[in-house]
Amino acid sequence: MVLPLLVINFALYLIAACLAGWALNRNFNGAAGEGTVGNGTITLVFLILALVACMAGLASCLAGLHHVRVYRHDSLSSAATASLIAWLLTLLAMGLAAKEIHTGGGYRPRRLKTLEAFIIILSLFELLYLLSIHAGGFLKGANAPAYAVITSGRHGHHHHSHTTSSGNLGGQPHEGHVDYGHHTDRKIPRGHVAQPVTTV
């Protein structure tokens, strides 16, 4: 579910960034006689915020693609953080788009109206992507751990079974010796207490 949302979000954010850049460039060149688009200050703030939200959205899509490729906990945290920031910025741009639609006024060409619609749609799709990536991390943490800790060559403290001179198998050490396991070949006669090693 994450990969289709990533593709859709990437395409929508890219188109919205192009539209916002076109409108912002036209407003910057308004003093040269080309004419401005939108409703003055509201449109200018909306275009700047929409362009920033689109750049953050594209960054979140790239982080999400990296997470889908490697699928680890560290990639999940970076992808979730980037998508959360992008969603919040998109919500701000959506609020300004709704305000601009409500107030009206000014010359609003079809490209500007398309940008407003894209920002509103992206606020929903980015939320769906954010929820899906968190749901995938939750299911993965419940069913399949991210890292498999493989321990090999670990030595346990087990005593080897030995066969006595009478042929009995009981796991008992040789007569007159204490077996200290396979960590050492040291054999100390029974009843003998090893002297502690002191260092100066």
Secondary structure as UniProt FT lines:
FT   HELIX           2..28
FT   HELIX           29..32
FT   TURN            33..34
FT   HELIX           41..70
FT   HELIX           73..103
FT   HELIX           110..143
FT   TURN            165..166
FT   TURN            175..176
FT   STRAND          177..179
FT   TURN            182..183
FT   STRAND          187..189
FT   TURN            190..191
//
